[in-house]
Amino acid sequence: MEDSKIDQFLTHWRYINRYLREGRLAYEDKKVTRLQWVLLRHVGRSGQCTMGSLAEHFNVSMSTVSQMIDRLEKWGYVRRLTSVQDGRVKMVFITEKGEKIIREAKTAYHQQLSNGLSRFQKMSRKCLLDFCSD
């Protein structure tokens, strides 16, 4: 594939990424950081997580996870409960409000992706398809 086509594709891809980042992590009056957002989605996909497994998964300290969960819990997106089997273990669950923000953000993300992709010219789309098929 020609270098110019790859450069053109990467230019458009950077534009789309920049476009997608705009406002995606703001919800109501909350400013959710990227790591908080990824953590929220991870808890949502997993159903429940321990604080330790979150720290390990994201390769951050327990205090970092605790601070993020504190904020997400304060906003009502997650709930933290003590494990029945071991009182030292804290389990994190997503709430209905947390599931709602994920659904709404996913819808907004898909809309932004669609808007970004619609800006591709016909030739750029062909370049993208050629690039992906190689």
DSSP file (Angstrom, degrees, kcal/mol; ACC not computed):
  #  RESIDUE AA STRUCTURE BP1 BP2  ACC     N-H-->O    O-->H-N    N-H-->O    O-->H-N    TCO  KAPPA ALPHA  PHI   PSI    X-CA   Y-CA   Z-CA
    1    1 A M              0   0    0      0, 0.0     2,-0.1     0, 0.0     5,-0.0   0.000 360.0 360.0 360.0 144.3    0.0    0.0    0.0
    2    2 A E     >  -     0   0    0      1,-0.1     4,-1.8     4,-0.0     3,-0.3  -0.358 360.0-131.1 -68.5 142.8    1.2    3.5   -0.8
    3    3 A D  H  > S+     0   0    0      1,-0.2     4,-2.9     2,-0.2     5,-0.2   0.860 107.4  58.7 -60.7 -35.6    2.7    5.6    2.0
    4    4 A S  H  > S+     0   0    0      1,-0.2     4,-2.4     2,-0.2    -1,-0.2   0.878 105.2  49.2 -64.5 -36.6    0.5    8.5    1.0
    5    5 A K  H  > S+     0   0    0     -3,-0.3     4,-2.6     2,-0.2    -1,-0.2   0.903 112.1  48.2 -68.0 -40.2   -2.7    6.4    1.5
    6    6 A I  H  X S+     0   0    0     -4,-1.8     4,-2.8     2,-0.2    -2,-0.2   0.930 112.3  49.0 -65.0 -44.6   -1.5    5.3    4.9
    7    7 A D  H  X S+     0   0    0     -4,-2.9     4,-2.3     2,-0.2    -2,-0.2   0.908 111.9  49.1 -60.3 -42.1   -0.7    8.9    5.8
    8    8 A Q  H  X S+     0   0    0     -4,-2.4     4,-2.2    -5,-0.2    -2,-0.2   0.923 111.7  48.8 -64.0 -44.3   -4.1   10.1    4.6
    9    9 A F  H  X S+     0   0    0     -4,-2.6     4,-2.8     1,-0.2    -2,-0.2   0.941 111.7  48.8 -60.2 -47.8   -5.8    7.3    6.6
   10   10 A L  H  X S+     0   0    0     -4,-2.8     4,-2.5     1,-0.2    -1,-0.2   0.865 109.1  53.4 -63.0 -36.9   -3.8    8.2    9.8
   11   11 A T  H  X S+     0   0    0     -4,-2.3     4,-1.9    -5,-0.2    -1,-0.2   0.940 112.7  43.5 -61.5 -47.2   -4.6   11.9    9.4
   12   12 A H  H  X S+     0   0    0     -4,-2.2     4,-2.5     1,-0.2    -2,-0.2   0.902 112.3  53.2 -65.5 -40.1   -8.3   11.1    9.2
   13   13 A W  H  X S+     0   0    0     -4,-2.8     4,-2.6     1,-0.2    -2,-0.2   0.903 108.1  50.3 -63.5 -41.2   -8.1    8.6   12.0
   14   14 A R  H  X S+     0   0    0     -4,-2.5     4,-2.6     2,-0.2    -1,-0.2   0.908 109.9  51.5 -61.9 -41.4   -6.5   11.2   14.3
   15   15 A Y  H  X S+     0   0    0     -4,-1.9     4,-2.6     2,-0.2    -2,-0.2   0.930 110.5  48.0 -60.6 -45.4   -9.2   13.6   13.4
   16   16 A I  H  X S+     0   0    0     -4,-2.5     4,-2.7     2,-0.2    -2,-0.2   0.927 111.6  49.9 -63.1 -45.0  -11.9   11.0   14.3
   17   17 A N  H  X S+     0   0    0     -4,-2.6     4,-1.8     2,-0.2    -1,-0.2   0.921 111.9  48.0 -59.5 -44.1  -10.2   10.2   17.6
   18   18 A R  H  X S+     0   0    0     -4,-2.6     4,-0.9     1,-0.2    -1,-0.2   0.919 112.7  49.4 -61.5 -43.2  -10.0   13.9   18.5
   19   19 A Y  H >< S+     0   0    0     -4,-2.6     3,-0.6     1,-0.2    -2,-0.2   0.890 109.7  51.4 -62.8 -40.8  -13.6   14.3   17.6
   20   20 A L  H 3< S+     0   0    0     -4,-2.7     4,-0.3     1,-0.2    -1,-0.2   0.835 103.9  57.8 -67.8 -32.9  -14.7   11.4   19.7
   21   21 A R  H >X S+     0   0    0     -4,-1.8     3,-0.8    -5,-0.2     4,-0.5   0.746  79.8 106.6 -70.5 -22.6  -12.9   12.6   22.8
   22   22 A E  T << S-     0   0    0     -4,-0.9    -3,-0.0    -3,-0.6    -4,-0.0  -0.422 104.9 -23.5 -65.0 113.8  -14.8   15.9   22.8
   23   23 A G  T >4 S+     0   0    0     -2,-0.4     3,-1.1     1,-0.1    -1,-0.3   0.425 100.8 120.1  72.1  -2.2  -17.3   15.8   25.6
   24   24 A R  T <4 S+     0   0    0     -3,-0.8    -2,-0.1    -4,-0.3    -1,-0.1   0.823  76.9  44.7 -67.0 -29.7  -17.4   12.0   25.8
   25   25 A L  T 3< S+     0   0    0     -4,-0.5     7,-2.2     6,-0.0     2,-0.5   0.371  93.9  91.4 -99.3   5.7  -16.2   11.9   29.3
   26   26 A A  E <   +A   31   0A   0     -3,-1.1     2,-0.4     5,-0.2     5,-0.2  -0.866  50.5 177.0-100.0 133.5  -18.5   14.7   30.7
   27   27 A Y  E >   -A   30   0A   0      3,-2.3     3,-3.0    -2,-0.5     2,-0.1  -0.974  59.3 -44.9-141.0 123.3  -21.8   13.6   32.1
   28   28 A E  T 3  S-     0   0    0     -2,-0.4     0, 0.0     1,-0.3     0, 0.0  -0.383 123.4 -27.7  51.6-123.5  -24.3   16.0   33.6
   29   29 A D  T 3  S+     0   0    0     -2,-0.1     2,-0.3    -3,-0.1    -1,-0.3   0.299 118.2 103.6-100.7  10.4  -22.1   18.1   35.9
   30   30 A K  E <   -A   27   0A   0     -3,-3.0    -3,-2.3    45,-0.0     2,-0.7  -0.711  58.0-152.7 -96.0 142.3  -19.5   15.3   36.4
   31   31 A K  E     -A   26   0A   0     -2,-0.3     2,-0.5    -5,-0.2    -5,-0.2  -0.902  17.3-163.2-111.3  99.7  -16.1   15.2   34.8
   32   32 A V        -     0   0    0     -7,-2.2    -2,-0.0    -2,-0.7     2,-0.0  -0.718  14.2-132.7 -86.9 125.8  -15.2   11.6   34.6
   33   33 A T     >  -     0   0    0     -2,-0.5     4,-2.7     1,-0.1     5,-0.2  -0.287  24.2-108.1 -71.1 163.0  -11.5   10.9   33.9
   34   34 A R  H  > S+     0   0    0      1,-0.2     4,-2.7     2,-0.2     5,-0.2   0.921 121.1  48.2 -57.9 -44.9  -10.4    8.4   31.2
   35   35 A L  H  > S+     0   0    0      1,-0.2     4,-2.6     2,-0.2    -1,-0.2   0.894 111.4  49.8 -66.5 -38.4   -9.3    5.9   33.9
   36   36 A Q  H  > S+     0   0    0      2,-0.2     4,-2.7     1,-0.2    -1,-0.2   0.912 111.9  49.8 -62.7 -41.1  -12.5    6.3   35.8
   37   37 A W  H  X S+     0   0    0     -4,-2.7     4,-2.4     2,-0.2    -2,-0.2   0.930 112.8  45.0 -63.7 -46.6  -14.5    5.8   32.6
   38   38 A V  H  X S+     0   0    0     -4,-2.7     4,-2.4     1,-0.2    -1,-0.2   0.902 113.7  51.0 -64.6 -40.3  -12.5    2.7   31.7
   39   39 A L  H  X S+     0   0    0     -4,-2.6     4,-2.6    -5,-0.2    -2,-0.2   0.919 109.6  50.1 -62.0 -44.5  -12.9    1.4   35.3
   40   40 A L  H  X S+     0   0    0     -4,-2.7     4,-2.4     1,-0.2    -2,-0.2   0.922 112.1  47.1 -60.9 -45.4  -16.6    2.0   35.2
   41   41 A R  H  X S+     0   0    0     -4,-2.4     4,-2.4     2,-0.2    -1,-0.2   0.891 111.1  52.5 -63.9 -38.7  -17.0    0.1   32.0
   42   42 A H  H  X S+     0   0    0     -4,-2.4     4,-2.4     2,-0.2    -2,-0.2   0.932 110.7  46.2 -63.5 -45.6  -14.8   -2.7   33.3
   43   43 A V  H  X S+     0   0    0     -4,-2.6     4,-2.2     1,-0.2    51,-0.3   0.912 112.2  52.6 -62.7 -41.2  -17.0   -3.1   36.4
   44   44 A G  H  < S+     0   0    0     -4,-2.4    -2,-0.2    -5,-0.2    -1,-0.2   0.897 112.7  43.4 -61.2 -41.4  -20.1   -2.9   34.2
   45   45 A R  H  < S+     0   0    0     -4,-2.4    -1,-0.2     1,-0.2    -2,-0.2   0.857 117.6  45.7 -71.8 -35.4  -18.8   -5.7   32.0
   46   46 A S  H  < S-     0   0    0     -4,-2.4     2,-0.6    -5,-0.2    -2,-0.2   0.755  93.5-141.8 -81.3 -25.0  -17.6   -7.8   34.9
   47   47 A G  S  < S+     0   0    0     -4,-2.2    47,-0.6    -5,-0.2     2,-0.3  -0.250  78.5  12.6  89.7 -47.3  -20.7   -7.5   37.1
   48   48 A Q  E     -B   93   0B   0     -2,-0.6     2,-0.3    45,-0.2    45,-0.2  -0.971  66.8-176.9-157.9 149.3  -18.6   -7.2   40.2
   49   49 A C  E     -B   92   0B   0     43,-1.8    43,-3.6    -2,-0.3     2,-0.2  -0.979  25.2-121.0-143.7 153.4  -14.9   -6.8   41.0
   50   50 A T  E  >  -B   91   0B   0     -2,-0.3     4,-1.9    41,-0.2    41,-0.2  -0.633  29.4-118.5 -87.5 158.3  -12.8   -6.7   44.1
   51   51 A M  H  > S+     0   0    0     39,-1.7     4,-2.3    -2,-0.2     5,-0.2   0.901 116.2  52.7 -60.9 -40.5  -10.8   -3.6   44.8
   52   52 A G  H  > S+     0   0    0     38,-0.2     4,-2.4     1,-0.2    -1,-0.2   0.895 106.9  50.4 -63.3 -41.6   -7.6   -5.7   44.5
   53   53 A S  H  > S+     0   0    0      2,-0.2     4,-2.8     1,-0.2    -1,-0.2   0.862 110.3  51.0 -67.3 -33.7   -8.5   -7.1   41.1
   54   54 A L  H  X S+     0   0    0     -4,-1.9     4,-2.5     2,-0.2    -2,-0.2   0.934 110.3  48.5 -66.1 -45.7   -9.2   -3.6   39.9
   55   55 A A  H  X>S+     0   0    0     -4,-2.3     5,-2.1     1,-0.2     4,-0.6   0.914 115.9  44.5 -60.0 -42.8   -5.8   -2.3   41.1
   56   56 A E  H ><5S+     0   0    0     -4,-2.4     3,-0.5     3,-0.2    -2,-0.2   0.924 112.3  51.1 -67.2 -45.1   -4.1   -5.3   39.5
   57   57 A H  H 3<5S+     0   0    0     -4,-2.8    -2,-0.2     1,-0.2    -1,-0.2   0.896 119.6  35.5 -60.4 -42.0   -6.1   -5.1   36.2
   58   58 A F  H 3<5S-     0   0    0     -4,-2.5    -1,-0.2    -5,-0.2    -2,-0.2   0.421 105.8-126.4 -94.9   0.7   -5.3   -1.4   35.8
   59   59 A N  T <<5 +     0   0    0     -4,-0.6     2,-0.3    -3,-0.5    -3,-0.2   0.916  67.4 123.4  54.8  48.2   -1.8   -1.7   37.2
   60   60 A V      < -     0   0    0     -5,-2.1    -1,-0.2    -6,-0.2    -2,-0.1  -0.844  66.3 -87.9-129.5 168.3   -2.4    1.1   39.8
   61   61 A S     >  -     0   0    0     -2,-0.3     4,-2.1     1,-0.1     5,-0.2  -0.310  34.3-113.8 -74.9 160.8   -2.1    1.2   43.6
   62   62 A M  H  > S+     0   0    0      1,-0.2     4,-2.9     2,-0.2     5,-0.2   0.870 118.2  56.3 -60.4 -37.0   -5.0    0.3   45.9
   63   63 A S  H  > S+     0   0    0      2,-0.2     4,-2.2     1,-0.2    -1,-0.2   0.875 106.0  50.4 -66.1 -35.1   -5.1    3.9   47.0
   64   64 A T  H  > S+     0   0    0      2,-0.2     4,-2.2     1,-0.2    -2,-0.2   0.937 113.0  45.4 -65.5 -46.7   -5.6    5.1   43.4
   65   65 A V  H  X S+     0   0    0     -4,-2.1     4,-3.0     1,-0.2     5,-0.3   0.919 111.7  53.4 -61.1 -43.4   -8.4    2.6   42.8
   66   66 A S  H  X S+     0   0    0     -4,-2.9     4,-2.6     1,-0.2    -1,-0.2   0.902 108.7  48.7 -60.1 -42.5   -9.9    3.6   46.2
   67   67 A Q  H  X S+     0   0    0     -4,-2.2     4,-2.0     2,-0.2    -1,-0.2   0.912 113.4  46.7 -64.3 -42.5  -10.0    7.3   45.2
   68   68 A M  H  X S+     0   0    0     -4,-2.2     4,-2.6     1,-0.2    -2,-0.2   0.929 114.2  46.8 -65.7 -44.4  -11.6    6.6   41.9
   69   69 A I  H  X S+     0   0    0     -4,-3.0     4,-3.0     2,-0.2     5,-0.3   0.887 108.0  57.7 -65.5 -38.3  -14.2    4.3   43.4
   70   70 A D  H  X S+     0   0    0     -4,-2.6     4,-2.5    -5,-0.3    -1,-0.2   0.942 111.1  42.4 -54.2 -49.0  -14.9    6.9   46.1
   71   71 A R  H  X S+     0   0    0     -4,-2.0     4,-2.0     2,-0.2    -2,-0.2   0.931 115.6  47.6 -66.6 -45.8  -15.7    9.5   43.5
   72   72 A L  H  <>S+     0   0    0     -4,-2.6     5,-2.7     1,-0.2     6,-0.8   0.870 114.1  48.5 -63.7 -35.5  -17.8    7.1   41.3
   73   73 A E  H ><5S+     0   0    0     -4,-3.0     3,-1.0     4,-0.2    -1,-0.2   0.901 108.0  54.0 -70.0 -41.1  -19.6    5.9   44.4
   74   74 A K  H 3<5S+     0   0    0     -4,-2.5    -2,-0.2    -5,-0.3    -1,-0.2   0.877 109.5  48.7 -59.0 -38.4  -20.3    9.5   45.5
   75   75 A W  T 3<5S-     0   0    0     -4,-2.0    -1,-0.3    -5,-0.1    -2,-0.2   0.554 118.6-114.5 -80.1  -8.1  -21.8   10.2   42.1
   76   76 A G  T < 5S+     0   0    0     -3,-1.0    22,-0.5    -4,-0.4    21,-0.4   0.644  83.4 117.5  87.7  15.3  -23.9    7.0   42.4
   77   77 A Y  S   <S+     0   0    0     -5,-2.7    18,-2.3    20,-0.2     2,-0.3   0.762  78.7  19.3 -87.4 -27.0  -22.3    5.1   39.5
   78   78 A V  E     -C   94   0B   0     -6,-0.8     2,-0.4    16,-0.3    16,-0.2  -0.899  65.0-144.6-136.2 166.0  -21.0    2.2   41.6
   79   79 A R  E     -C   93   0B   0     14,-2.9    14,-3.0    -2,-0.3     2,-0.5  -0.996   9.6-150.9-133.2 139.4  -21.6    0.6   45.0
   80   80 A R  E     +C   92   0B   0     -2,-0.4     2,-0.3    12,-0.2    12,-0.2  -0.945  19.3 175.5-114.5 127.7  -18.9   -0.9   47.3
   81   81 A L  E     -C   91   0B   0     10,-2.8    10,-3.8    -2,-0.5     2,-0.3  -0.938  33.6-109.1-129.6 152.3  -19.9   -3.7   49.7
   82   82 A T  E     -C   90   0B   0     -2,-0.3     8,-0.2     8,-0.2     5,-0.1  -0.632  42.8-107.6 -78.8 135.9  -17.9   -5.8   52.1
   83   83 A S        -     0   0    0      6,-3.2     6,-0.2     3,-0.5    -1,-0.1  -0.355  15.4-141.4 -63.6 140.0  -17.5   -9.5   51.0
   84   84 A V  S    S+     0   0    0      1,-0.2     3,-0.2     3,-0.1    -1,-0.1   0.871 101.7  47.9 -69.1 -38.0  -19.6  -11.9   53.0
   85   85 A Q  S    S+     0   0    0      1,-0.3     2,-0.4     2,-0.0    -1,-0.2   0.862 126.9  19.8 -72.3 -36.6  -16.8  -14.5   52.9
   86   86 A D    >   -     0   0    0      3,-0.1     3,-2.0     1,-0.1    -3,-0.5  -0.914  63.2-156.3-141.6 108.9  -14.0  -12.2   53.9
   87   87 A G  T 3  S+     0   0    0     -2,-0.4    -1,-0.1     1,-0.3    -3,-0.1   0.633  93.4  62.4 -61.2 -15.6  -14.7   -8.9   55.7
   88   88 A R  T 3  S+     0   0    0     -6,-0.1     2,-0.4     2,-0.0    -1,-0.3   0.678  88.3  84.9 -82.4 -17.3  -11.4   -7.4   54.5
   89   89 A V    <   -     0   0    0     -3,-2.0    -6,-3.2    -6,-0.2     2,-0.5  -0.730  65.4-155.0 -93.4 129.6  -12.4   -7.7   50.8
   90   90 A K  E     - C   0  82B   0     -2,-0.4   -39,-1.7    -8,-0.2     2,-0.4  -0.900   6.9-153.8-104.3 127.6  -14.5   -4.9   49.2
   91   91 A M  E     -BC  50  81B   0    -10,-3.8   -10,-2.8    -2,-0.5     2,-0.5  -0.812   4.8-149.4-100.1 140.6  -16.6   -5.8   46.2
   92   92 A V  E     -BC  49  80B   0    -43,-3.6   -43,-1.8    -2,-0.4     2,-0.3  -0.943  16.3-178.8-113.5 128.7  -17.5   -3.1   43.7
   93   93 A F  E     -BC  48  79B   0    -14,-3.0   -14,-2.9    -2,-0.5     2,-0.3  -0.922  27.0-119.1-123.1 148.4  -20.8   -3.3   41.8
   94   94 A I  E     - C   0  78B   0    -47,-0.6   -16,-0.3    -2,-0.3     2,-0.2  -0.650  29.1-141.3 -83.6 146.1  -22.2   -1.0   39.1
   95   95 A T     >  -     0   0    0    -18,-2.3     4,-2.5    -2,-0.3     5,-0.2  -0.472  28.3-101.4 -97.8 173.3  -25.5    0.7   39.9
   96   96 A E  H  > S+     0   0    0      1,-0.2     4,-2.4     2,-0.2     5,-0.1   0.901 126.3  53.2 -59.8 -39.8  -28.5    1.4   37.6
   97   97 A K  H  > S+     0   0    0    -21,-0.4     4,-2.2     1,-0.2    -1,-0.2   0.888 108.6  49.7 -63.2 -38.9  -27.2    5.0   37.3
   98   98 A G  H  > S+     0   0    0    -22,-0.5     4,-1.8   -21,-0.3    -2,-0.2   0.902 110.8  48.9 -65.1 -42.0  -23.8    3.6   36.3
   99   99 A E  H  X S+     0   0    0     -4,-2.5     4,-2.4     1,-0.2    -2,-0.2   0.877 109.6  54.0 -63.9 -37.0  -25.4    1.4   33.7
  100  100 A K  H  X S+     0   0    0     -4,-2.4     4,-2.8     2,-0.2     5,-0.3   0.926 107.0  49.1 -64.5 -45.3  -27.4    4.3   32.4
  101  101 A I  H  X S+     0   0    0     -4,-2.2     4,-2.6     1,-0.2     5,-0.2   0.889 111.2  51.1 -63.1 -36.7  -24.3    6.5   31.9
  102  102 A I  H  X S+     0   0    0     -4,-1.8     4,-2.5     2,-0.2    -1,-0.2   0.939 112.0  46.1 -64.6 -46.1  -22.6    3.7   30.0
  103  103 A R  H  X S+     0   0    0     -4,-2.4     4,-2.3     2,-0.2    -2,-0.2   0.939 115.9  45.3 -60.7 -47.3  -25.6    3.2   27.7
  104  104 A E  H  X S+     0   0    0     -4,-2.8     4,-2.4     1,-0.2    -2,-0.2   0.896 114.6  47.6 -66.0 -40.0  -25.9    7.0   27.1
  105  105 A A  H  X S+     0   0    0     -4,-2.6     4,-2.9    -5,-0.3    -1,-0.2   0.885 110.5  52.3 -68.6 -37.2  -22.2    7.4   26.5
  106  106 A K  H  X S+     0   0    0     -4,-2.5     4,-2.5    -5,-0.2    -2,-0.2   0.911 110.5  48.1 -64.0 -41.7  -22.1    4.4   24.2
  107  107 A T  H  X S+     0   0    0     -4,-2.3     4,-2.1     2,-0.2    -2,-0.2   0.930 114.1  46.3 -62.6 -45.6  -25.0    5.9   22.1
  108  108 A A  H  X S+     0   0    0     -4,-2.4     4,-2.8     2,-0.2    -2,-0.2   0.897 111.5  52.6 -63.8 -40.2  -23.2    9.3   22.0
  109  109 A Y  H  X S+     0   0    0     -4,-2.9     4,-2.8     2,-0.2    -2,-0.2   0.927 109.8  47.6 -61.5 -46.5  -19.9    7.6   21.1
  110  110 A H  H  X S+     0   0    0     -4,-2.5     4,-2.5     2,-0.2    -1,-0.2   0.887 112.3  50.3 -63.5 -38.1  -21.5    5.8   18.2
  111  111 A Q  H  X S+     0   0    0     -4,-2.1     4,-2.6     2,-0.2    -2,-0.2   0.926 112.4  46.5 -64.9 -44.1  -23.2    9.0   17.0
  112  112 A Q  H  X S+     0   0    0     -4,-2.8     4,-2.9     2,-0.2    -2,-0.2   0.897 112.3  50.7 -65.5 -39.0  -19.9   10.8   17.2
  113  113 A L  H  X S+     0   0    0     -4,-2.8     4,-2.9     2,-0.2     5,-0.2   0.928 111.1  48.6 -62.7 -44.4  -18.1    8.0   15.4
  114  114 A S  H  X S+     0   0    0     -4,-2.5     4,-2.0     2,-0.2    -2,-0.2   0.917 112.7  48.0 -61.0 -44.3  -20.8    8.1   12.7
  115  115 A N  H  X S+     0   0    0     -4,-2.6     4,-0.6     2,-0.2    -2,-0.2   0.917 113.3  48.1 -63.2 -43.2  -20.5   11.8   12.3
  116  116 A G  H >< S+     0   0    0     -4,-2.9     3,-0.9     1,-0.2     4,-0.3   0.920 113.1  46.9 -63.9 -43.8  -16.7   11.6   12.2
  117  117 A L  H >< S+     0   0    0     -4,-2.9     3,-1.6     1,-0.2    -1,-0.2   0.827 102.9  63.6 -68.0 -30.7  -16.8    8.8    9.6
  118  118 A S  H 3< S+     0   0    0     -4,-2.0    -1,-0.2     1,-0.3    -2,-0.2   0.700  92.7  65.7 -67.5 -16.4  -19.3   10.7    7.5
  119  119 A R  T << S+     0   0    0     -3,-0.9    -1,-0.3    -4,-0.6    -2,-0.2   0.623  77.6 104.4 -80.6 -12.6  -16.7   13.4    7.0
  120  120 A F  S <  S-     0   0    0     -3,-1.6     2,-0.1    -4,-0.3    -3,-0.0  -0.459  75.2-125.8 -64.0 138.4  -14.5   11.1    5.0
  121  121 A Q     >  -     0   0    0     -2,-0.1     4,-2.5     1,-0.1     5,-0.2  -0.433  30.3-100.3 -76.5 163.7  -14.7   11.8    1.3
  122  122 A K  H  > S+     0   0    0      1,-0.2     4,-2.0     2,-0.2     5,-0.1   0.885 125.0  48.8 -54.1 -42.0  -15.6    8.9   -0.9
  123  123 A M  H  > S+     0   0    0      1,-0.2     4,-2.5     2,-0.2    -1,-0.2   0.887 109.1  52.7 -67.4 -37.8  -12.0    8.3   -1.8
  124  124 A S  H  > S+     0   0    0      2,-0.2     4,-2.6     1,-0.2    -1,-0.2   0.889 107.7  51.7 -64.5 -38.4  -10.9    8.4    1.8
  125  125 A R  H  X S+     0   0    0     -4,-2.5     4,-2.8     2,-0.2    -1,-0.2   0.919 109.7  49.4 -62.8 -42.5  -13.5    5.7    2.6
  126  126 A K  H  X S+     0   0    0     -4,-2.0     4,-2.9    -5,-0.2    -2,-0.2   0.914 110.4  50.8 -62.4 -41.4  -12.1    3.6   -0.2
  127  127 A C  H  X S+     0   0    0     -4,-2.5     4,-2.8     2,-0.2    -2,-0.2   0.917 110.5  49.7 -60.3 -43.6   -8.6    4.1    1.2
  128  128 A L  H  X S+     0   0    0     -4,-2.6     4,-2.6     2,-0.2    -2,-0.2   0.928 112.5  46.6 -61.5 -46.4   -9.9    3.1    4.7
  129  129 A L  H  X S+     0   0    0     -4,-2.8     4,-1.7     2,-0.2    -2,-0.2   0.908 113.8  48.3 -64.3 -41.4  -11.5    0.0    3.3
  130  130 A D  H  X S+     0   0    0     -4,-2.9     4,-1.0     2,-0.2    -2,-0.2   0.917 112.1  49.9 -62.6 -42.4   -8.4   -0.9    1.3
  131  131 A F  H  < S+     0   0    0     -4,-2.8     3,-0.5     1,-0.2    -2,-0.2   0.910 112.6  46.3 -62.9 -43.3   -6.2   -0.3    4.3
  132  132 A C  H  < S+     0   0    0     -4,-2.6    -1,-0.2     1,-0.2    -2,-0.2   0.767 110.3  53.2 -72.3 -25.2   -8.4   -2.6    6.5
  133  133 A S  H  <        0   0    0     -4,-1.7    -1,-0.2     1,-0.2    -2,-0.2   0.655 360.0 360.0 -86.4 -13.9   -8.6   -5.3    4.0
  134  134 A D     <        0   0    0     -4,-1.0    -1,-0.2    -3,-0.5    -2,-0.1   0.485 360.0 360.0 -77.0 360.0   -4.8   -5.6    3.5
